[in-house]
């Protein structure tokens, strides 16, 4: 069983301390949300948990003896995919390095992307770009899933698709969502508010 232990985590940017004394263990197949206002450090903490950036202080340890690229699937508005690739090519490239939960054809059908398969990524709307990034994360078979503002640029239909897909295909994963939008974390059972880890002002 996967557990991720954060010990005395702090992150400082120049003079600003985003958060400090963050001690928490994420485990099993539980579903967590990191809450907080804009610029509270939600995305930063998510990246620290996933090993993408280092904390200013503290340690993150994993119970599995695997590299972080094998432990985590990740989706964020900051991610960029290859503009010149078609949707079909992006899926094929991704799964040369990752294991899918279901066949690519089923993923594309589930996400209602059939009519966009031969479109270049650069030609898609912002909502469709996000859906493809999210699709690749949700359908990759890893022990843990990290989602940063997963419904960015989504309408109500796509937000519903996201929640239904998580509930159906991510039951056996540890999931951590960074969000301040309830539609993005309604399946989460544990909430962590980063304002509780802000330095106390005098």
C-alpha positions in Angstrom: 0.0 0.0 0.0 1.3 3.4 -0.9 1.9 6.0 1.8 3.4 9.5 1.3 4.8 11.1 4.4 5.4 14.8 4.5 7.7 15.8 7.4 8.1 19.5 8.5 7.6 20.7 4.9 8.1 24.4 4.3 8.4 26.5 1.1 9.8 30.0 0.8 10.0 32.2 -2.3 12.4 35.0 -1.7 10.9 36.7 1.4 7.5 35.0 1.4 6.9 31.8 3.2 4.0 30.0 1.5 3.5 27.4 4.2 5.5 25.7 6.9 5.4 22.9 9.4 3.3 20.7 7.1 3.2 17.3 8.6 0.8 14.8 7.0 0.6 11.2 5.7 -1.4 10.5 2.6 -2.2 6.8 2.3 -4.0 3.9 0.7 -6.7 4.8 -1.9 -8.0 7.8 0.1 -9.1 11.0 -1.7 -7.7 14.3 -0.5 -8.1 17.9 -1.4 -5.7 20.7 -0.7 -7.8 23.8 -0.1 -6.8 27.5 0.0 -7.3 30.8 -1.8 -5.3 31.8 -4.9 -1.5 31.9 -4.2 -1.9 30.0 -1.0 0.6 27.3 -2.2 -1.8 24.5 -3.2 -0.1 23.9 -6.6 3.4 24.2 -5.0 2.7 21.7 -2.3 1.2 19.3 -5.0 4.5 19.5 -6.9 6.5 18.9 -3.8 4.5 15.8 -3.0 5.0 14.6 -6.5 8.8 15.3 -6.4 8.7 17.9 -9.2 10.2 20.6 -7.0 12.0 20.5 -3.6 10.8 22.0 -0.4 12.8 24.7 1.3 12.8 22.6 4.4 11.6 19.1 5.3 11.3 15.7 3.5 8.8 13.7 1.5 9.1 9.9 1.7 7.3 7.2 -0.2 6.6 3.6 1.0 7.1 2.3 -2.5 10.6 1.8 -3.8 9.9 3.3 -7.2 10.7 6.5 -8.9 8.2 9.3 -8.7 7.5 9.0 -12.4 6.2 5.4 -11.7 4.2 6.4 -8.6 2.3 9.5 -10.0 0.1 10.6 -12.8 -0.2 14.4 -12.9 -2.4 17.0 -14.6 -2.0 20.8 -14.3 -3.0 23.9 -16.3 0.7 24.6 -16.5 1.4 21.4 -18.4 2.2 21.7 -22.1 1.7 18.9 -24.7 3.2 18.8 -28.2 1.4 21.3 -30.4 2.2 19.6 -33.7 0.9 16.2 -32.6 -2.6 15.0 -33.4 -4.8 13.8 -30.5 -4.3 10.2 -31.5 -0.5 10.7 -31.7 -0.4 12.2 -28.2 -2.2 9.2 -26.8 0.1 6.8 -28.6 3.2 8.6 -27.5 2.1 8.8 -23.8 1.4 5.1 -23.6 4.8 4.2 -25.0 6.0 5.1 -21.5 3.0 4.5 -19.3 0.5 1.7 -18.7 -3.2 2.4 -19.6 -6.1 1.3 -17.4 -8.2 0.7 -20.5 -7.3 0.6 -24.2 -6.7 3.9 -26.0 -9.7 3.5 -28.2 -11.9 3.1 -25.1 -10.4 6.2 -23.5 -11.1 8.3 -26.5 -14.7 7.0 -26.7 -15.2 7.6 -22.9 -14.0 11.2 -23.3 -16.0 11.8 -26.5 -12.9 12.7 -28.4 -13.5 10.5 -31.6 -14.2 13.5 -33.8 -10.9 15.2 -32.7 -8.5 12.3 -33.1 -6.8 13.7 -36.2 -6.9 17.3 -35.1 -3.5 18.8 -34.1 -3.3 19.8 -30.4 -2.6 23.4 -31.3 -6.0 23.6 -33.2 -8.1 22.7 -30.1 -10.0 24.9 -27.7 -8.6 25.5 -24.2 -11.3 23.2 -22.8 -10.4 20.3 -25.1 -6.7 20.8 -24.5 -7.4 20.4 -20.8 -9.6 17.4 -21.4 -6.8 15.6 -23.2 -4.3 16.3 -20.4 -6.8 15.1 -17.8 -7.7 12.1 -19.8 -4.1 10.9 -20.0 -3.7 11.4 -16.3 -7.0 9.7 -15.3 -6.5 6.6 -17.5 -2.8 6.0 -16.6 -2.3 3.1 -14.2 -0.3 4.5 -11.3 -0.6 4.2 -7.5 -1.3 7.9 -7.1 -3.0 10.7 -9.1 -2.2 14.4 -8.6 -4.7 16.9 -10.0 -4.1 20.6 -10.0 -7.3 22.6 -10.8 -8.5 19.7 -13.0 -11.7 21.4 -14.4 -9.9 24.5 -15.8 -11.8 25.8 -18.8 -14.5 23.1 -18.4 -18.2 23.6 -18.9 -20.8 21.7 -16.8 -20.8 18.7 -19.1 -17.1 18.2 -19.0 -17.0 18.7 -15.2 -19.6 16.0 -14.9 -17.5 13.7 -17.1 -14.5 14.4 -14.9 -16.3 13.4 -11.7 -17.9 10.3 -13.2 -14.5 9.2 -14.6 -12.8 9.6 -11.3 -15.5 7.7 -9.5 -15.4 4.8 -12.0 -11.7 4.5 -12.9 -9.7 5.9 -9.9 -11.2 4.0 -7.0 -8.0 2.0 -6.5 -5.7 5.1 -6.5 -4.6 7.6 -3.9 -5.9 10.9 -5.3 -4.8 14.4 -4.2 -6.6 17.5 -5.7 -5.4 21.1 -5.4 -8.5 23.3 -5.8 -10.8 25.9 -4.4 -13.7 24.9 -6.7 -16.1 22.3 -5.0 -17.0 20.8 -8.4 -13.3 19.6 -8.6 -13.2 17.7 -5.3 -16.7 16.5 -4.5 -15.4 12.9 -4.3 -12.7 13.8 -1.7 -13.3 12.6 1.8 -10.4 14.5 3.5 -9.7 18.2 3.4 -6.5 20.0 4.1 -6.6 23.8 4.4 -3.2 25.4 3.7 -4.2 28.5 5.6 -3.6 26.4 8.7 0.1 26.1 7.7 0.7 29.8 7.1 3.2 31.7 9.2 1.5 33.5 12.1 1.4 37.2 11.5 2.4 39.4 14.5 
